[in-house]
Amino acid sequence: MVFWEGYVSDEVMGIFAPIVVYWLYGGFYQLLPPLDGYRLHTRKEEEEKNLLSLSKVVKGVLLQQLLQAAVAHALFLLTSTADESGITIQPSIPIQIVQIIIGMLVMDTWQYFMHRYMHQNKFLYRHVHSQHHRLVVPYAIGALYNHPLEGLLLDTIGGAIAFLTSGMTARTSVFFFCFATVKTVDDHCGLWLPGNIFHIFFQNNTAYHDIHHQLPGTKYNYSQPFFSIWDKILGTHMPYTLVKRPEGGFEARLVKEVKD
């Protein structure tokens, strides 16, 4: 039993819930006071280094979410297992948890190799992936600001493959994709807040991804959105240290010398 049962279908929730969660969670960060004591970059850095207006970022994110919604709709139509009365038998909670873990590992694998290839292929980086890196100083609602082709290949198709290979139902996918959305937004929030559960339980977190957005770290820390497994296996893991800035806040610094 879920709170939306009897009001909207699992498929409708699967299409729209991650979008709503994105703007609610990203909007929460956007509406916070400056919190200069917890920022990974100063407000001056954000203004000087980021090459895009907020309105352009919002439009780019909405375009990606439109593509995601269209693919999700098609996916649910093709994979529906509902009986004649429209009821889908849901697996037990332990099975759903296993499916979510499988989905996390599959999504991480797909996104690591696609993300890394977009850095190594000069054409794709220049014409596609560099759009995301125009936000040198990441912020929450810019988490899904990508070139439409990257949004399709990296996020949308990666999510579809995770959904299909894990065997999860539309209902389970609501929880999976909402969690993935919150994690992705948090990784781009630019704040190192005390008690943040993602910083406690995930090594791949806000500071970890911030290293990747810095020029010396662009060849490292490709893993997203959950674990840092592939970075460690394939030698692209860049550890960091957090240093308190005299004027307040923190700076994520690479702890290894970068080789060209």
C-alpha positions in Angstrom: 0.0 0.0 0.0 1.4 3.4 -1.0 0.0 6.8 -0.3 -0.9 7.5 -4.0 -2.8 4.2 -4.5 -6.4 4.9 -5.6 -5.5 8.4 -6.8 -2.9 8.0 -9.6 -1.3 4.9 -11.2 2.2 3.8 -10.4 3.1 4.6 -14.0 2.0 8.2 -13.6 3.9 8.5 -10.4 7.0 6.9 -12.0 6.9 9.6 -14.7 6.2 12.7 -12.7 7.4 12.0 -9.1 11.2 12.3 -9.9 10.5 15.6 -11.7 8.5 17.0 -8.7 11.1 15.8 -6.3 13.9 17.4 -8.3 12.3 20.8 -8.1 11.3 20.5 -4.5 14.7 19.4 -3.3 16.6 21.6 -5.6 14.3 24.5 -4.8 14.9 23.9 -1.1 18.6 24.4 -1.6 18.0 27.4 -3.8 15.9 29.1 -1.2 18.3 28.6 1.7 20.2 31.7 3.0 23.8 32.1 1.7 25.3 29.8 4.4 28.8 31.1 3.7 30.2 29.0 6.5 29.3 25.7 4.7 29.9 26.6 1.0 32.5 24.7 -1.0 32.9 27.8 -3.2 32.4 31.5 -2.3 29.4 33.3 -3.9 32.0 35.5 -5.7 33.5 32.3 -7.3 30.0 31.2 -8.4 29.3 34.5 -10.1 32.7 34.7 -11.8 33.2 31.1 -12.9 29.7 30.0 -14.0 29.1 31.0 -17.6 25.3 30.5 -17.6 22.2 32.4 -16.4 19.9 30.7 -14.0 17.0 30.9 -16.5 19.1 29.1 -19.2 19.9 26.3 -16.7 16.3 25.9 -15.7 15.2 25.7 -19.4 17.9 23.1 -20.0 16.8 21.0 -17.1 13.2 21.1 -18.1 14.1 19.9 -21.6 15.9 16.9 -20.2 13.0 16.1 -17.9 10.7 16.2 -20.9 12.8 13.6 -22.6 12.9 11.5 -19.5 9.2 11.6 -19.1 8.6 10.5 -22.7 11.0 7.6 -22.4 9.5 6.6 -19.0 6.0 6.6 -20.5 7.1 4.4 -23.4 9.0 2.1 -21.0 6.0 1.6 -18.7 3.8 0.8 -21.7 6.1 -1.8 -23.0 6.9 -3.5 -19.7 3.5 -3.5 -18.0 2.6 -6.7 -16.3 -0.9 -5.6 -15.1 -3.7 -8.2 -15.3 -7.1 -7.5 -16.9 -8.2 -5.5 -13.9 -5.1 -3.3 -14.2 -3.5 -4.7 -11.0 0.2 -5.4 -10.9 1.4 -8.0 -8.4 4.2 -6.3 -6.3 7.2 -8.4 -5.1 8.0 -8.6 -1.4 9.9 -5.7 0.2 13.2 -7.7 0.4 13.0 -8.4 -3.3 12.3 -4.8 -4.0 15.4 -3.8 -2.0 17.5 -6.2 -3.9 16.1 -4.8 -7.2 17.0 -1.3 -6.1 20.5 -2.3 -5.2 20.9 -4.0 -8.6 19.5 -0.8 -10.3 22.1 1.3 -8.4 25.0 -0.9 -9.5 23.8 -1.0 -13.1 23.2 2.7 -13.3 26.6 3.4 -11.8 28.3 1.1 -14.3 26.5 2.7 -17.3 27.1 6.2 -16.2 30.8 5.7 -15.3 31.8 4.4 -18.7 29.6 6.8 -20.6 30.8 9.7 -18.5 34.4 8.8 -18.8 34.1 8.3 -22.6 32.5 11.7 -23.0 35.7 13.2 -21.4 38.1 11.1 -23.4 36.4 11.7 -26.8 37.4 15.2 -27.7 34.5 15.8 -30.1 31.9 14.6 -27.5 33.5 16.6 -24.7 33.7 19.8 -26.8 30.2 19.6 -28.3 28.2 17.7 -25.7 29.6 17.2 -22.2 31.3 20.5 -21.8 27.8 22.0 -21.5 27.5 20.5 -18.0 31.0 21.7 -17.1 30.0 25.3 -17.8 28.8 25.2 -14.2 32.3 25.1 -12.7 30.7 25.8 -9.4 27.8 23.4 -9.2 24.5 24.2 -7.5 21.5 22.1 -6.8 19.0 22.9 -9.5 21.8 22.7 -12.1 22.4 19.0 -11.4 20.6 17.9 -14.6 21.8 20.7 -16.8 23.2 18.8 -19.7 23.3 18.8 -23.5 20.1 17.0 -24.6 22.1 14.2 -26.2 24.0 13.6 -22.9 20.8 13.7 -21.0 19.4 11.0 -23.2 22.5 8.8 -23.4 23.8 9.2 -19.8 20.8 9.7 -17.6 17.7 8.6 -19.5 19.0 5.4 -21.2 21.1 4.6 -18.1 18.0 4.7 -16.0 16.0 2.6 -18.5 18.7 -0.1 -18.5 18.8 -0.1 -14.7 15.0 -0.4 -14.6 14.9 -3.3 -17.1 17.8 -5.3 -15.8 16.7 -5.1 -12.2 13.2 -6.3 -13.0 11.6 -3.7 -10.8 7.9 -2.7 -11.2 6.7 0.8 -11.9 5.9 1.2 -8.2 9.5 0.2 -7.1 10.9 2.5 -9.8 9.2 5.5 -8.1 11.3 5.0 -5.0 14.4 4.2 -7.0 14.3 7.2 -9.3 13.2 9.6 -6.6 16.2 8.5 -4.5 18.5 8.8 -7.4 17.2 12.3 -8.1 17.7 13.4 -4.5 21.2 12.0 -4.5 22.1 13.7 -7.8 20.8 17.1 -6.6 22.6 16.8 -3.3 25.9 15.9 -5.1 25.7 19.3 -6.9 24.4 21.4 -4.0 27.8 23.0 -3.3 27.3 22.8 0.5 29.0 20.8 3.1 26.3 20.7 5.8 26.8 18.9 9.1 24.7 15.8 9.5 24.1 15.3 5.8 23.3 11.6 5.5 24.7 11.4 2.0 28.1 12.7 3.2 28.0 10.1 6.0 27.0 7.0 4.0 28.4 7.8 0.5 32.0 8.5 -0.3 30.7 9.7 -3.7 29.2 13.0 -2.3 29.1 16.7 -2.8 32.9 17.3 -2.3 33.8 14.2 -4.3 31.9 15.5 -7.3 33.1 19.0 -6.8 36.7 17.7 -7.4 35.5 16.5 -10.8 34.1 20.0 -11.7 37.5 21.6 -10.9 39.9 21.9 -13.8 42.7 19.8 -12.2 40.1 17.0 -11.3 38.2 16.7 -14.6 40.0 13.4 -15.4 39.0 11.9 -12.1 36.0 11.0 -10.0 33.7 10.1 -12.9 31.5 7.8 -10.7 27.9 8.9 -10.3 25.4 8.9 -8.8 25.8 6.4 -6.0 29.2 4.7 -5.4 32.9 5.3 -6.2 33.6 1.6 -7.1 34.6 2.1 -10.7 36.9 5.0 -10.0 38.8 2.8 -7.5 38.9 -0.2 -9.8 40.1 1.7 -12.9 42.4 4.2 -11.3 40.4 7.4 -11.7 39.7 7.9 -8.0 41.0 11.2 -6.6 40.8 11.5 -2.9 40.3 15.0 -1.4 40.7 16.9 1.8 38.4 19.6 3.1 40.2 22.7 4.2 38.5 25.5 6.1 38.8 28.9 4.3 39.7 31.8 6.5 36.7 33.8 5.2 34.4 30.9 6.0 33.3 27.7 4.3 35.4 24.9 3.0 37.6 24.1 0.0 37.8 20.6 -1.5 41.4 20.0 -2.5 43.0 17.2 -4.4 45.5 15.2 -2.2 47.4 13.7 -5.1 49.5 15.4 -7.8 47.7 15.4 -11.1 49.6 13.9 -14.0 48.9 15.3 -17.5 
